[in-house]
Amino acid sequence: MSAGESSVDPGASTARPVLLVIADSLSYFGPKGGLPADHPQIWPNLVGAELDWDVEVVGRIGWTCRDAYWALIGDPRVWAAVPRAGAVVFAVGGMDSLPSPLPTALRELIRYVRPPALRRGVRATYTWLQPKLSKLGRPVALPPKVSVDYLEQSREALAHLRPELPFVAVLPSVHNCDAYGRVHSGRERAVKALRAWSARTSVPLVDLGEAVRDNIFSGDANPDGIHWGWAGHTAVANAMVKTLQEVR
């Protein structure tokens, strides 16, 4: 993260703090789809409003802990936010635990297939196969050991620049998603690995599954069965504020 080192301003601590959230789509999707990062009802902004902090959400749909690390070392928005950060939330890891019987790289490369007719055919085949093969439950998108390794690399990189900087991570959400065959057998192993990492590093964990379970299965969440409704965002924000108040 050497490119970000030069941006650290010794006077930045006097500025308004920033909540830096490195996230997958759960942090910015609502009951009807994706939303801009400044939408007032997504949980990062609910937290920012409660703490009176600015918010920087760096994320993308499908991001894993590996993608979070790549963003950390490669996205200049992160470098700009780090000097003013009051805390960093690693709001990733849920995607890692989802069944991914077809290689993740295949999904990512579909957008580059040409010509368009072939791309549409490949995407349709992938979409047809994914829910059927997901019922196998494995492999997952990223093994728990690898997820934790990327989280630790991210924590170490930021702690090198800001030793006093508080960190928060999350336990995976739950889902009721047809695209994943309504299967989430990888969650238990992910939770176990994350709790062990938390115990070693003292990084607190917010349990997204506990916070949003009622909302996901209530009929008020996003119809895709994986993203939350407003009650889910509010519940996550409440849990996150409580945790951040304890580590600040």
PATIBA-383685 format. One line per 10 residues: their letters; for each residue x, y, z of N, C-alpha, C. Coordinates in Angstrom, 1 decimal, padded with zeros to 4 digits. Example, Ala and Ser with C-alpha at 12.3 -4.5 7.8 and 13.67 -1.06 7.14 Angstrom:
BEGIN
AS> 013.2,-005.7,007.8,012.3,-004.5,007.8,013.2,-003.3,007.8  012.8,-002.2,007.1,013.7,-001.1,007.1,012.9,000.0,007.9;
END
This chain:
BEGIN
MSAGESSVDP> 000.8,-001.2,000.0,000.0,000.0,000.0,000.9,001.2,000.0  002.0,001.2,-000.6,003.0,002.2,-000.6,002.5,003.5,-001.3  001.6,003.3,-002.3,001.0,004.5,-003.0,000.2,005.3,-002.1  -000.4,004.7,-001.0,-001.2,005.5,-000.1,-000.4,006.1,001.0  000.8,005.8,001.2,001.6,006.2,002.4,001.8,007.7,002.3  002.0,008.3,001.1,002.3,009.7,000.9,001.1,010.5,001.2  -000.1,009.9,001.3,-001.3,010.7,001.5,-001.6,010.9,003.0  -000.9,010.2,003.9,-001.2,010.4,005.3,-000.8,011.7,005.8  -001.7,012.5,006.3,-001.5,013.9,006.7,-001.5,013.9,008.2  -000.5,014.3,008.9,-000.4,014.3,010.3,-001.5,015.2,011.0;
GASTARPVLL> -002.1,016.1,010.2,-003.1,017.0,010.7,-004.5,016.4,010.5  -004.6,015.2,009.8,-005.9,014.7,009.4,-006.8,014.4,010.6  -006.2,014.1,011.8,-006.9,013.7,012.9,-007.9,014.7,013.4  -007.7,016.0,013.0,-008.5,017.1,013.4,-009.7,017.2,012.5  -009.7,016.5,011.4,-010.9,016.6,010.4,-012.0,015.7,010.9  -013.2,015.9,010.2,-014.3,015.1,010.5,-014.0,013.6,010.2  -014.2,012.7,011.1,-013.8,011.3,010.8,-014.6,010.7,009.7  -014.0,009.7,009.0,-014.6,009.0,007.9,-014.8,007.5,008.4  -016.0,007.0,008.1,-016.2,005.5,008.2,-015.9,004.9,006.9  -014.8,004.2,006.8,-014.4,003.5,005.6,-015.0,002.1,005.5;
VIADSLSYFG> -015.9,001.9,004.6,-016.6,000.6,004.5,-016.1,-000.1,003.2  -015.5,-001.2,003.2,-015.1,-002.0,002.1,-016.0,-003.1,002.0  -016.8,-003.2,000.9,-018.1,-003.9,001.0,-018.4,-004.7,-000.3  -019.3,-005.6,-000.2,-020.0,-006.2,-001.3,-021.3,-005.5,-001.5  -022.2,-006.1,-002.3,-023.4,-005.4,-002.6,-024.4,-005.3,-001.5  -024.3,-006.1,-000.5,-025.2,-006.1,000.7,-025.2,-004.7,001.3  -024.1,-004.0,001.2,-024.1,-002.7,001.8,-024.7,-001.5,001.1  -025.1,-001.8,-000.2,-025.7,-000.7,-001.0,-026.9,-001.1,-001.8  -027.3,-002.3,-001.7,-028.6,-002.8,-002.3,-029.7,-002.7,-001.3  -030.9,-002.2,-001.8,-032.0,-002.2,-001.0,-033.1,-003.2,-001.5;
PKGGLPADHP> -034.3,-003.0,-001.1,-035.4,-004.0,-001.4,-035.7,-004.0,-002.9  -035.3,-003.0,-003.7,-035.6,-003.0,-005.1,-034.4,-002.9,-006.0  -033.2,-003.0,-005.4,-032.0,-003.0,-006.3,-030.9,-002.2,-005.7  -029.9,-001.9,-006.6,-028.7,-001.2,-006.2,-029.0,000.3,-006.0  -028.3,000.9,-005.1,-028.5,002.3,-004.7,-027.2,003.1,-004.7  -027.2,004.4,-004.9,-026.0,005.2,-004.8,-025.4,005.2,-003.4  -024.1,005.4,-003.4,-023.4,005.3,-002.1,-023.9,006.3,-001.0  -024.5,007.4,-001.5,-025.0,008.4,-000.5,-026.5,008.2,-000.2  -027.1,007.1,-000.5,-028.5,006.9,-000.2,-028.6,006.9,001.4  -029.5,007.7,001.9,-029.6,007.8,003.4,-030.1,006.6,004.1;
QIWPNLVGAE> -030.7,005.6,003.4,-031.2,004.4,004.1,-030.4,003.2,004.1  -029.2,003.2,003.4,-028.4,002.0,003.5,-027.6,002.1,004.8  -027.2,000.9,005.3,-026.7,000.9,006.7,-025.4,001.8,006.9  -024.5,001.8,006.0,-023.3,002.7,006.2,-023.6,004.1,006.5  -024.6,004.7,005.8,-025.0,006.0,006.0,-025.9,006.2,007.3  -026.6,005.2,007.7,-027.3,005.2,008.9,-026.3,005.3,010.1  -025.2,004.5,010.0,-024.2,004.6,011.0,-023.5,005.9,011.0  -023.1,006.4,009.8,-022.5,007.7,009.7,-023.3,008.8,010.3  -024.6,008.8,010.1,-025.5,009.8,010.6,-025.5,009.7,012.2  -025.6,008.5,012.7,-025.6,008.3,014.1,-024.3,008.8,014.8;
LDWDVEVVGR> -023.2,008.5,014.2,-021.9,008.9,014.7,-021.4,010.3,014.3  -022.2,010.9,013.4,-021.8,012.2,012.9,-020.4,012.2,012.1  -020.3,011.1,011.3,-019.1,010.9,010.5,-019.4,011.0,009.1  -018.4,011.3,008.2,-018.6,011.1,006.8,-018.4,009.6,006.5  -018.9,009.2,005.3,-018.9,007.8,005.0,-018.2,007.6,003.6  -017.4,006.6,003.5,-016.8,006.3,002.2,-017.1,004.8,001.9  -017.9,004.5,001.0,-018.2,003.1,000.7,-017.5,002.7,-000.6  -016.6,001.7,-000.5,-015.9,001.2,-001.6,-016.3,-000.3,-001.8  -017.0,-000.5,-002.9,-017.6,-001.9,-003.0,-018.1,-002.2,-004.4  -018.5,-003.4,-004.6,-019.0,-003.9,-005.8,-019.7,-005.2,-005.6;
IGWTCRDAYW> -020.7,-005.5,-006.4,-021.5,-006.7,-006.3,-020.5,-007.9,-006.5  -020.7,-008.9,-005.7,-019.9,-010.1,-005.8,-018.5,-010.1,-005.1  -018.2,-009.0,-004.5,-016.8,-008.9,-003.9,-016.6,-009.9,-002.8  -015.5,-010.5,-002.7,-015.0,-011.4,-001.7,-014.0,-010.7,-000.8  -013.4,-011.3,000.2,-012.3,-010.8,001.0,-011.1,-010.5,000.1  -010.9,-011.3,-000.9,-009.8,-011.1,-001.9,-010.0,-009.8,-002.6  -011.2,-009.6,-003.1,-011.5,-008.3,-003.8,-011.3,-007.1,-002.9  -011.7,-007.3,-001.6,-011.5,-006.2,-000.7,-010.0,-005.8,-000.5  -009.2,-006.8,-000.5,-007.7,-006.6,-000.4,-007.2,-005.9,-001.6  -007.7,-006.3,-002.8,-007.2,-005.7,-004.0,-007.7,-004.2,-004.1;
ALIGDPRVWA> -008.9,-003.9,-003.6,-009.3,-002.6,-003.6,-008.5,-001.7,-002.6  -008.2,-002.3,-001.5,-007.4,-001.7,-000.5,-006.0,-001.2,-001.0  -005.4,-002.1,-001.8,-004.0,-001.7,-002.3,-004.1,-001.0,-003.6  -005.2,-000.9,-004.3,-005.3,-000.4,-005.6,-006.2,000.8,-005.8  -007.1,001.1,-004.9,-008.1,002.1,-005.1,-007.7,003.4,-004.4  -007.5,004.5,-005.2,-007.1,005.7,-004.5,-008.1,006.4,-003.6  -009.4,005.9,-003.7,-010.4,006.4,-002.8,-010.1,005.9,-001.4  -009.6,004.7,-001.3,-009.2,004.1,000.0,-008.0,004.9,000.6  -007.0,005.1,-000.3,-005.9,005.9,000.2,-006.2,007.3,000.7  -007.2,007.9,000.1,-007.6,009.2,000.5,-008.4,009.2,001.8;
AVPRAGAVVF> -009.1,008.1,002.0,-010.0,008.0,003.2,-009.2,007.6,004.5  -008.1,006.8,004.3,-007.4,006.3,005.4,-006.9,007.3,006.4  -006.3,008.4,006.0,-005.8,009.4,007.0,-006.9,010.0,007.9  -008.2,010.1,007.4,-009.3,010.6,008.2,-010.1,009.5,008.8  -009.8,008.3,008.5,-010.7,007.2,009.0,-010.8,007.2,010.5  -012.1,007.1,011.0,-012.3,006.9,012.4,-012.4,005.4,012.7  -012.7,004.6,011.6,-012.8,003.2,011.7,-012.9,002.6,010.3  -012.5,001.3,010.2,-012.6,000.6,008.9,-013.5,-000.6,009.1  -014.5,-000.8,008.3,-015.3,-001.9,008.3,-015.1,-002.8,007.1  -014.7,-004.0,007.4,-014.5,-005.0,006.3,-015.9,-005.7,006.2;
AVGGMDSLPS> -016.8,-005.2,005.3,-018.1,-005.7,005.2,-018.2,-006.7,004.0  -017.3,-007.6,004.1,-017.2,-008.7,003.0,-017.1,-010.0,003.7  -017.2,-011.1,002.9,-017.0,-012.4,003.4,-018.3,-013.3,003.2  -019.4,-012.7,003.0,-020.6,-013.4,002.7,-020.6,-014.1,001.4  -020.1,-013.4,000.4,-020.0,-014.0,-001.0,-019.0,-015.2,-000.9  -018.0,-015.1,-000.1,-017.0,-016.2,000.0,-017.6,-017.5,000.4  -018.6,-017.4,001.2,-019.2,-018.6,001.8,-020.3,-019.2,000.9  -020.7,-018.6,-000.2,-021.7,-019.1,-001.0,-021.2,-020.2,-001.9  -022.1,-021.2,-002.3,-021.7,-022.3,-003.2,-021.3,-021.7,-004.6  -020.2,-022.2,-005.1,-019.7,-021.7,-006.4,-019.2,-022.9,-007.1;
PLPTALRELI> -020.0,-023.8,-007.5,-019.6,-025.0,-008.2,-018.9,-024.8,-009.6  -019.3,-023.6,-010.2,-018.6,-023.2,-011.4,-017.6,-022.2,-011.0  -016.4,-022.2,-011.6,-015.3,-021.3,-011.2,-015.7,-019.8,-011.2  -015.3,-019.1,-010.1,-015.6,-017.7,-010.0,-015.1,-017.0,-011.1  -013.9,-017.4,-011.6,-013.3,-016.7,-012.7,-014.1,-016.8,-014.0  -014.9,-017.9,-014.1,-015.8,-018.0,-015.3,-016.8,-016.9,-015.3  -017.4,-016.7,-014.1,-018.5,-015.7,-013.9,-017.9,-014.3,-014.3  -016.8,-014.1,-013.8,-016.2,-012.7,-014.0,-015.8,-012.5,-015.4  -015.5,-013.6,-016.2,-015.0,-013.4,-017.5,-016.1,-013.4,-018.6  -017.4,-013.7,-018.1,-018.5,-013.8,-019.1,-018.7,-012.5,-019.8;
RYVRPPALRR> -018.5,-011.4,-019.1,-018.7,-010.0,-019.6,-017.8,-009.7,-020.8  -016.6,-010.4,-020.9,-015.6,-010.2,-021.9,-015.8,-011.1,-023.1  -016.8,-012.0,-023.1,-016.9,-012.9,-024.2,-017.5,-012.1,-025.4  -017.0,-012.4,-026.6,-017.5,-011.8,-027.8,-017.6,-012.9,-028.9  -018.6,-012.8,-029.8,-019.5,-011.7,-030.0,-020.6,-011.7,-029.0  -021.5,-010.6,-029.0,-022.6,-010.6,-028.0,-023.5,-011.8,-027.9  -023.8,-012.4,-029.1,-024.7,-013.5,-029.1,-024.1,-014.7,-028.3  -022.7,-014.9,-028.5,-022.1,-015.9,-027.7,-022.1,-015.6,-026.2  -021.8,-014.3,-025.9,-021.9,-013.9,-024.5,-023.2,-014.2,-023.9  -024.3,-013.9,-024.6,-025.6,-014.2,-024.0,-025.8,-015.6,-023.8;
GVRATYTWLQ> -025.3,-016.4,-024.7,-025.5,-017.9,-024.6,-024.7,-018.4,-023.4  -023.5,-017.9,-023.2,-022.7,-018.4,-022.1,-023.3,-018.0,-020.8  -023.8,-016.7,-020.7,-024.5,-016.3,-019.5,-025.7,-017.1,-019.2  -026.5,-017.4,-020.2,-027.7,-018.1,-020.0,-027.4,-019.5,-019.5  -026.4,-020.1,-020.0,-026.0,-021.5,-019.6,-025.5,-021.4,-018.1  -024.7,-020.4,-017.8,-024.2,-020.3,-016.4,-025.4,-020.1,-015.5  -026.3,-019.2,-015.9,-027.5,-018.9,-015.0,-028.3,-020.2,-014.8  -028.4,-021.0,-015.8,-029.2,-022.2,-015.7,-028.5,-023.3,-014.8  -027.2,-023.4,-014.9,-026.4,-024.4,-014.2,-026.2,-024.0,-012.7  -026.0,-022.7,-012.4,-025.6,-022.3,-011.1,-026.5,-022.8,-010.0;
PKLSKLGRPV> -027.8,-022.5,-010.1,-028.7,-022.9,-009.0,-028.8,-024.5,-008.8  -028.7,-025.2,-010.0,-028.8,-026.6,-009.9,-027.6,-027.2,-009.2  -026.4,-026.8,-009.6,-025.1,-027.3,-009.0,-024.9,-026.8,-007.6  -025.5,-025.6,-007.3,-025.3,-025.1,-006.0,-025.8,-026.0,-004.9  -026.8,-026.8,-005.2,-027.4,-027.8,-004.2,-026.3,-028.7,-003.7  -025.2,-028.8,-004.4,-024.1,-029.6,-003.9,-023.4,-029.0,-002.7  -023.6,-027.7,-002.6,-023.1,-026.9,-001.4,-021.6,-026.6,-001.4  -020.9,-027.1,-002.4,-019.4,-026.9,-002.5,-019.0,-027.1,-003.9  -017.8,-026.5,-004.2,-017.0,-025.7,-003.4,-017.6,-024.3,-003.2  -017.1,-023.6,-002.2,-017.6,-022.2,-002.0,-016.7,-021.3,-002.8;
ALPPKVSVDY> -017.2,-020.0,-002.9,-016.5,-019.0,-003.8,-015.0,-018.8,-003.3  -014.8,-018.8,-002.0,-013.5,-018.7,-001.5,-013.4,-019.5,-000.2  -012.4,-020.4,000.0,-012.3,-021.2,001.2,-012.1,-020.3,002.4  -012.6,-020.7,003.5,-012.5,-019.8,004.7,-011.0,-019.4,005.1  -010.1,-020.4,004.9,-008.7,-020.1,005.2,-008.2,-019.0,004.4  -008.6,-019.0,003.1,-008.1,-017.9,002.2,-008.8,-016.6,002.5  -010.1,-016.6,002.8,-010.8,-015.4,003.1,-010.1,-014.7,004.3  -009.8,-015.5,005.3,-009.2,-014.9,006.6,-007.8,-014.4,006.3  -007.1,-015.1,005.4,-005.7,-014.6,005.0,-005.8,-013.3,004.4  -006.8,-013.1,003.5,-006.9,-011.8,002.8,-007.3,-010.7,003.8;
LEQSREALAH> -008.2,-011.0,004.8,-008.6,-010.1,005.8,-007.4,-009.7,006.6  -006.6,-010.6,007.0,-005.4,-010.3,007.8,-004.4,-009.5,007.0  -004.2,-009.7,005.8,-003.4,-008.9,005.0,-003.9,-007.5,004.9  -005.2,-007.3,004.8,-005.8,-006.0,004.8,-005.6,-005.3,006.1  -005.9,-006.0,007.2,-005.7,-005.4,008.5,-004.3,-005.0,008.7  -003.3,-005.8,008.4,-001.9,-005.5,008.6,-001.5,-004.3,007.8  -002.0,-004.2,006.5,-001.6,-003.1,005.7,-002.0,-001.8,006.3  -003.3,-001.7,006.8,-003.8,-000.5,007.3,-003.2,-000.2,008.7  -003.0,-001.2,009.5,-002.3,-001.0,010.8,-000.9,-000.5,010.7  -000.3,-000.9,009.6,001.1,-000.3,009.3,001.1,001.2,009.2;
LRPELPFVAV> 000.0,001.7,008.6,-000.1,003.1,008.4,-000.7,003.8,009.6  -001.7,003.2,010.2,-002.5,003.8,011.3,-002.6,002.7,012.4  -001.6,002.6,013.2,-001.6,001.5,014.3,-002.8,001.6,015.2  -003.3,002.8,015.4,-004.4,003.0,016.3,-005.8,002.9,015.7  -005.8,002.6,014.4,-007.1,002.6,013.7,-008.0,001.4,014.1  -009.2,001.6,014.5,-010.1,000.5,014.8,-010.6,-000.2,013.6  -010.8,-001.5,013.7,-011.3,-002.3,012.6,-012.5,-003.1,013.1  -013.5,-003.3,012.2,-014.6,-004.2,012.5,-014.8,-005.1,011.2  -015.1,-006.3,011.4,-015.5,-007.2,010.3,-016.8,-007.8,010.6  -017.3,-008.7,009.7,-018.7,-009.2,009.8,-018.7,-010.7,009.6;
LPSVHNCDAY> -019.7,-011.3,010.2,-020.0,-012.7,009.9,-021.0,-012.7,008.8  -021.0,-013.8,007.9,-021.8,-013.8,006.7,-023.3,-013.6,007.0  -024.0,-013.0,006.1,-025.4,-012.9,006.1,-026.0,-014.2,005.9  -027.4,-014.3,005.9,-028.1,-015.5,005.5,-028.9,-015.1,004.2  -029.4,-016.1,003.5,-030.1,-015.9,002.3,-031.2,-016.9,002.1  -032.1,-016.5,001.1,-033.2,-017.4,000.7,-033.2,-017.3,-000.8  -032.1,-017.5,-001.5,-031.9,-017.1,-002.9,-031.9,-018.3,-003.8  -032.8,-018.3,-004.8,-032.9,-019.4,-005.7,-031.7,-019.5,-006.6  -031.0,-018.4,-006.8,-029.8,-018.5,-007.7,-028.7,-019.4,-007.0  -028.7,-019.5,-005.7,-027.8,-020.4,-005.0,-028.5,-021.6,-004.4;
GRVHSGRERA> -029.6,-022.0,-005.1,-030.3,-023.2,-004.7,-030.8,-023.2,-003.2  -030.9,-022.0,-002.6,-031.3,-021.8,-001.2,-030.4,-022.6,-000.3  -029.1,-022.8,-000.7,-028.1,-023.6,000.0,-027.1,-022.6,000.6  -026.7,-022.8,001.8,-025.6,-022.0,002.4,-024.8,-022.8,003.4  -024.5,-024.0,003.0,-023.8,-024.9,003.9,-022.4,-024.5,004.2  -021.9,-023.5,003.5,-020.5,-023.1,003.7,-020.4,-022.0,004.8  -021.6,-021.5,005.3,-021.6,-020.5,006.3,-021.0,-020.9,007.6  -021.3,-022.1,008.0,-020.8,-022.5,009.4,-019.3,-022.6,009.4  -018.6,-023.1,008.4,-017.2,-023.1,008.4,-016.6,-021.7,008.3  -017.2,-020.8,007.5,-016.8,-019.5,007.5,-016.9,-018.8,008.8;
VKALRAWSAR> -018.0,-019.0,009.5,-018.1,-018.4,010.8,-017.1,-018.9,011.8  -016.8,-020.1,011.8,-015.8,-020.7,012.6,-014.4,-020.1,012.4  -014.0,-020.0,011.1,-012.7,-019.4,010.8,-012.6,-017.9,011.1  -013.7,-017.2,010.9,-013.7,-015.8,011.2,-013.7,-015.5,012.7  -014.4,-016.4,013.5,-014.3,-016.2,014.9,-012.9,-016.5,015.5  -012.2,-017.5,014.9,-010.8,-017.8,015.3,-009.9,-016.6,015.0  -010.1,-016.0,013.8,-009.3,-014.9,013.4,-009.6,-013.7,014.3  -010.8,-013.5,014.7,-011.2,-012.4,015.6,-010.6,-012.6,016.9  -010.5,-013.8,017.4,-009.9,-014.1,018.7,-008.4,-013.8,018.7  -007.8,-014.0,017.6,-006.3,-013.8,017.5,-006.0,-012.3,017.3;
TSVPLVDLGE> -006.9,-011.5,016.7,-006.6,-010.2,016.3,-007.3,-009.1,017.1  -008.3,-009.6,017.9,-009.2,-008.7,018.6,-010.1,-007.8,017.7  -010.2,-008.2,016.5,-011.2,-007.4,015.6,-012.6,-007.9,015.9  -013.5,-007.0,016.3,-014.8,-007.5,016.6,-015.6,-007.8,015.4  -016.6,-008.7,015.5,-017.4,-009.1,014.4,-018.9,-008.8,014.6  -019.5,-008.2,013.6,-020.9,-008.0,013.6,-021.6,-009.1,012.8  -022.5,-009.8,013.5,-023.2,-011.0,012.9,-024.3,-010.5,012.0  -024.0,-010.4,010.7,-025.1,-010.0,009.7,-026.2,-010.9,009.7  -025.9,-012.3,009.8,-027.0,-013.2,009.7,-028.0,-013.0,010.8  -027.5,-012.8,012.0,-028.4,-012.6,013.2,-029.2,-011.3,013.0;
AVRDNIFSGD> -028.6,-010.3,012.4,-029.3,-009.0,012.3,-030.4,-009.0,011.2  -030.2,-009.8,010.2,-031.1,-009.7,009.0,-032.0,-010.9,008.8  -031.8,-011.9,009.6,-032.5,-013.2,009.3,-034.0,-013.0,009.3  -034.6,-012.3,010.2,-036.0,-012.0,010.2,-036.5,-011.3,008.9  -035.7,-010.3,008.5,-036.0,-009.5,007.4,-036.0,-010.3,006.1  -034.9,-011.2,005.9,-034.7,-012.0,004.7,-035.9,-012.9,004.5  -036.4,-013.5,005.6,-037.5,-014.5,005.5,-038.9,-013.9,005.7  -039.0,-012.5,005.7,-040.2,-011.9,006.1,-041.1,-011.6,004.8  -040.5,-011.6,003.7,-041.2,-011.1,002.5,-041.0,-009.6,002.2  -040.3,-008.9,003.1,-040.0,-007.5,002.9,-038.7,-007.2,002.4;
ANPDGIHWGW> -037.9,-008.2,002.1,-036.5,-008.0,001.6,-036.6,-008.0,000.1  -035.4,-007.9,-000.5,-035.3,-007.9,-002.0,-035.8,-009.2,-002.5  -036.6,-009.2,-003.6,-037.1,-010.5,-004.1,-036.0,-011.5,-004.5  -034.8,-011.0,-004.7,-033.7,-011.9,-005.1,-033.3,-012.9,-004.0  -033.8,-012.6,-002.8,-033.6,-013.5,-001.6,-032.3,-013.4,-001.0  -031.5,-012.4,-001.4,-030.1,-012.3,-000.8,-029.9,-010.9,-000.3  -030.5,-009.9,-000.9,-030.3,-008.5,-000.4,-031.4,-008.1,000.5  -031.2,-007.2,001.4,-032.1,-006.9,002.5,-033.1,-005.8,002.1  -034.1,-005.7,003.0,-035.0,-004.6,003.0,-034.6,-003.6,004.0  -035.4,-002.5,004.1,-034.9,-001.4,005.0,-034.8,-001.9,006.5;
AGHTAVANAM> -035.6,-002.8,006.9,-035.5,-003.3,008.3,-034.2,-004.0,008.5  -033.7,-004.7,007.5,-032.4,-005.3,007.6,-031.3,-004.3,007.7  -031.3,-003.3,006.9,-030.3,-002.2,006.9,-030.3,-001.5,008.3  -031.5,-001.3,008.8,-031.6,-000.6,010.2,-031.0,-001.5,011.2  -031.3,-002.8,011.2,-030.8,-003.8,012.2,-029.3,-003.9,012.1  -028.7,-003.9,010.9,-027.2,-003.9,010.8,-026.6,-002.7,011.3  -027.2,-001.5,011.0,-026.7,-000.2,011.4,-026.7,-000.2,013.0  -027.8,-000.7,013.6,-027.8,-000.6,015.1,-026.7,-001.5,015.7  -026.5,-002.7,015.1,-025.4,-003.6,015.6,-024.1,-003.0,015.3  -023.9,-002.3,014.2,-022.6,-001.7,013.8,-022.3,-000.6,014.8;
VKTLQEVR> -023.3,000.3,015.0,-023.0,001.4,015.9,-022.6,001.0,017.3  -023.3,000.0,017.8,-023.0,-000.5,019.1,-021.5,-001.0,019.2  -021.1,-001.8,018.1,-019.7,-002.3,018.1,-018.7,-001.2,017.9  -019.0,-000.2,017.1,-018.0,000.9,016.9,-017.9,001.7,018.1  -019.0,001.9,018.8,-018.9,002.7,020.1,-018.0,002.0,021.1  -017.9,000.7,021.0,-017.1,-000.1,022.0,-015.6,-000.1,021.6  -015.3,000.1,020.3,-013.9,000.1,019.9,-013.3,001.4,019.6  -014.1,002.5,019.6,-013.5,003.8,019.4,-012.6,004.3,020.5;
END
